[in-house]
């Protein structure tokens, strides 16, 4: 599992700088959320400490899945209190106040 996480972190670190540059180029004028993506060294694991937590398609967006207490997620970015995570249910946004 550790080798897989490290490999994923390296791939994300290699890919996200380009995504972040494109997103910041026109995000402010288009009214798009400004997302900060973590580098490989600053990604971290958290777990869901609420009974259940909704995974969303964007910060405060539509619910796409439910994560249950104890589910481990890899935090890869943030937008204010919202956290962009990789989870067993896929990639999405969760409210950071419910992660421990």
N, C-alpha and C positions, 0 to 999 in steps of 0.2 A: 504494500500500500504506500509506503514512504517513497519508494522509487517512482511510482506513478504520480504522486503529488509533486515531486521535484521536477519530473519531466513536464507535467502540465504547467507548472510555474514558469519554466524556461520558455515554453511555447507562448504562453500568454505575454511574458515580458517582451518577447521578440515581435509579437503581433500588435500589441496595444499602442505603442508609440505612434504608429501611423493612424490608427483609429482615433486616438486622442487629438492628433493634429487636425484631421479632417473635421472632427466634431467641433473643435474650438474655432475653426475658421469662420463658420457662419452661424454658430449656435445662438449667440446673443441677438442677432438681428432677426432670426427666424423664431425666437421664442422657445427654443429647444432647451431642455434641461442640460446644465453644464455638469458633466460627470467627471470625477477624478478617479482615474484608474490606478490601482496600486502596482508598484514595481514588484518583481519577483521577491525581493528581499523584504517588502512590507506587507505581503499577503499574509493572512493569518486565519486560523481556524477558530470558530465559535460554535456554540450549540444553542438550540432553541430552548429557552427557559420558560416560555409560556406554555399553556396546555396545548394550544395549536396556534400557528402563525401562517398568515396568507402570503404566498409567493405571488408577486405581481409582475405584469409585463413592463411597467415603468413606475417610477416613484408615484405613489398614490393612484396608480392605474388599476386596470382590471385584474381581478383575481384569476390566477391560472392554475394554482395547486395549493394544497395545505401541507405544511410541515408540522410535525408533532414534537412534543417535548423530548429533548434528548437527541434530536436529529443534528448531525454535525454538518456545518456548512463552511465553505472556503470563501472568505470575504475578499473580493477582488477590486472593489471600487466603492465610492460613496457619492452621494448628492445630499448635503445637509445631514439630516438624521437617517436618511434612507441608505441601505447597504446593498450593493450589487453582489450577489453570491452565486457560487456554483453549489448545487445541492443534489441529492439523489433524485429529486423531481425535475432537475434541469436548472438552467440559469435564469435568474430573475431578481426582483427587488423585494426586500423585506424592511420593516421598520426596525432600526437598530436598537431601540429600547427593549426589544424582546429577545435579544441575543445575550448570552452570558459567556 
